[in-house]
Amino acid sequence: MPTQEEIYNKVSATLVEALNVDEEDIKPTSTLQGDLGAESIDFLDIVFRLEREFGIKIPRGELFPESIFQGDPDLVQDGRVTTKGLDELRSKMPFADLSHFEQNPEVGNLSDLFTVDLIARYIQGKLENGTNN
Amino acid sequence: MRWIWIDRFLDFESGKSARAIKNLSLAEDHFRDHFPGYPVMPAALILEGLAQTGGILVGEVNGFQEKVVLAKVPRAVFHREMLAGEQLVYDAEILHLRPEGAAVQGRVSVGNELTAEAEIFFAHLDQARSGQLFGDRNFVFSGEMKYLLGRMTGDKIRTGGSAGTAEG
């Protein structure tokens, strides 16, 4: 089982390759879209690389859940994620730190959840649970 | 001009790998300007040939029902210039394949010399969205693309329909 630091370093190296950014620009709190310039197609590339790097399988929607983003009125109303939506996020993304987002759950802020740290935490949980399939 | 940057497939293993060739002929228009007296194959067209090799490889898996589009090239390295008169061999190998898209490792060689390599990322266009944008026509896999594959016969081709024939 790799250490937290080893996981972070590998995640960082993966993002350097996928997003063509400099390693110095990658910080734990960097957001993939806002800070590192990731576009939608990059997310699948990142998933492929993480699978290869860590020898794991990342099912569709597990690391980057789609349900919440698709305008379900129960989950999103008037551009804000509802209480039910937040519950959905918590259950779909136990590896995400929602404390900041909860204070102002605008849909537009969702992309800020996806940080380098979030990916590292996701990978760590995945490796700890041994759910490699 | 026909937008086909491979001449023939040499080998094709469904869902795994494909090998195609491209003969660089001085008769091709672009060599007139690129460059006068020094006919270098434009790197972007080399990449296009490699992407067509990989794209057909990816598209064949689903019987060319999905529209496979080149989404990004995360990495491409050209080791040397390739000139008119040379024969390029394009090798594409599927690294990942999913309903949403695929990643392919591509290599270009001349004889035994590796002249370029690239990673190419393909997206499967969402069927509904693609219908809105382009209608039902499969603009990616035209008849000509499939014809190229159809020209291969015998044990060199192992497509989804005839998988399990000789290993080559």
Interface residues (C-beta under 8 A of the other chain):
Chain A: E17 A18 N20 I41 D42 L44 D45 F48 E51 R52 R60
Chain B: A71 K72 P74 R75 L95 H96 R98 P99 E100 G101 A103 F121 A123
